[in-house]
Amino acid sequence: QVQLVESGGGLVQAGGSLRLSCSASGSINSINDMGWYRQAPGKQRELVAAITSGGMPNYADSVKGRFTISRDNAKNTVYLQMNSLKPEDTAVYYCNAITIWGVSSWGQGTQVTVSS
């Protein structure tokens, strides 16, 4: 089993930056892909960015060029650097990890609020 703890959310003005972190514990050697999702009020949870165990990133079109996902396997941590934030980026951001057996784990979520 994998446990995930996010940190780094908060309130920022439009155009600002935030960096989210997600630390993994438990069966960390079984983790394959990791990613960040977000869910705004009244909307479905959506993929923001994901990264493979080999470091290959994938981004939603809405964040390309503004967000960067990275991974430090030695620290069992995945990061999401968010620049040029927009009010529409406001959401609860969730960390996700998928093991080599296809089991998905979620963090508790961290709130990101971007004011206009």
C-alpha positions in Angstrom: 0.0 0.0 0.0 1.1 3.5 -0.8 0.4 6.6 1.3 0.7 10.1 -0.2 0.9 13.5 1.6 0.6 16.7 -0.4 1.8 20.2 0.7 2.4 23.6 -0.8 -1.1 24.8 -1.7 -2.4 28.2 -0.8 -3.7 31.6 -2.0 -1.9 33.4 -4.7 -2.7 36.3 -7.1 -3.1 35.7 -10.8 0.2 35.5 -12.5 1.9 34.1 -9.4 3.5 30.8 -8.7 3.2 27.9 -6.3 5.0 24.6 -5.9 3.2 21.5 -4.7 5.0 18.6 -3.2 3.8 15.0 -2.7 5.7 12.6 -0.5 5.1 8.9 -0.8 5.6 6.2 1.9 4.8 2.6 2.3 5.3 0.3 -0.7 7.4 2.9 -2.6 9.3 0.4 -4.6 6.1 -0.6 -6.3 5.3 2.9 -7.6 5.2 3.3 -11.3 3.5 6.4 -12.6 2.8 9.5 -10.4 0.6 12.5 -11.2 -1.4 15.5 -10.1 -5.1 15.8 -10.6 -7.4 18.7 -9.7 -11.1 19.1 -8.9 -12.9 22.5 -9.0 -16.3 23.0 -7.3 -19.0 21.4 -9.4 -16.5 19.8 -11.8 -15.1 16.4 -12.3 -11.6 15.5 -11.2 -9.2 16.0 -14.1 -5.6 15.1 -14.9 -3.2 18.0 -14.7 0.2 16.3 -15.2 1.7 12.9 -14.9 5.2 11.5 -14.9 6.5 7.9 -15.5 9.0 6.2 -13.3 11.6 7.0 -16.0 10.8 10.7 -15.8 8.6 11.1 -19.0 6.0 13.9 -18.3 2.6 14.4 -19.7 0.4 17.5 -19.4 -3.1 18.7 -19.8 -3.4 21.2 -22.7 -4.6 23.8 -20.2 -1.4 23.8 -18.3 1.2 23.2 -21.0 4.0 25.8 -20.8 3.0 27.0 -17.3 3.2 23.9 -15.1 6.2 21.5 -14.7 6.0 18.1 -13.1 9.2 16.5 -11.7 10.1 13.6 -9.6 12.9 12.8 -7.1 12.9 9.0 -6.7 15.5 9.2 -4.0 13.2 11.3 -1.9 10.0 9.5 -3.0 8.6 12.9 -3.9 6.8 14.4 -6.9 6.6 18.1 -7.5 4.3 20.4 -9.5 5.7 23.8 -10.2 2.9 26.1 -11.2 3.7 29.4 -12.9 1.5 32.1 -14.5 -1.4 30.9 -12.4 -4.9 31.8 -13.5 -8.2 32.0 -11.6 -9.4 29.0 -13.5 -6.5 27.0 -11.9 -8.4 27.3 -8.6 -9.1 23.7 -7.3 -8.2 21.1 -4.9 -5.1 19.4 -6.2 -4.6 15.7 -5.5 -1.5 13.6 -5.8 -1.9 10.1 -7.4 0.4 7.1 -7.6 -0.1 3.9 -9.5 1.8 0.8 -8.6 3.2 -1.8 -10.9 0.1 -3.9 -10.1 -2.2 -1.1 -11.3 -3.3 -0.1 -7.8 -4.1 3.6 -7.5 -3.5 5.6 -4.4 -4.6 9.2 -3.6 -3.5 11.9 -1.3 -5.9 14.0 0.8 -5.7 17.0 -1.5 -4.4 20.5 -1.1 -6.3 23.7 -1.9 -5.0 26.1 -4.5 -6.8 29.4 -4.8 -5.9 32.0 -7.5 -7.4 35.4 -7.0 -8.0 37.8 -10.0 
